[in-house]
Amino acid sequence: MRMPLSAIILTTAMALAGCSDKGLRTVQSSGPGPDEFKVMPVKPLTPPPSYDSLPAPTPGSANLVDLNPKGDAVAALGGNPAALDPTGPVPAADSALVAQASRYGVPANIRTALAESDAEFRKRMARSGRIKLFPVDRYEQAYRREKLDPFRQNEAFRRAGAQTPTAPPQFD
């Protein structure tokens, strides 16, 4: 029995489609992409107790459902978000926390510097394996030396005398 030409073409196209690129696991960037730090979801809308007691809208003022990341972080860490003034200096009660967090310096362009460093790293790693015969996880290949082994770190801390929680068994 002879297969029609269209069935052969369709089978070949489906076989080649299975070899397609996975996109998110490739090391090469396809463009500048979105900045995940600029996107913030809003709180769910809630109806007011009375529509008659609503204040008049003020252009440029904050919305009730807008997020306040700094205030939420201060509240989560046990601080007073009402004392947080985004334009003013750091409150005296939080000065020790800020001093401890910035003890090694705070570069102003940390995100830009990290993005440039990572782009250079990905470019360097992409040179070594542009053509592969079989689908491989290029992300895993590029960042293999960068990841931590939690079990080895746990054992290192235990040998150093630090108290560590019980770790789950390691399966290989």
Secondary structure by P-SEA (a helix, b strand, c coil): ccccaaaaaaaaaaaaaaacccccccccccccccccccbbbbccccccccccccccccccccccccccaaaaaaaaaccccccccccccccccaaaaaaaaaccccccaaaaaaaaaaaaaaaaaaaacccccccccaaaaaaccccccaaaaaaaaaaacccccccccccc
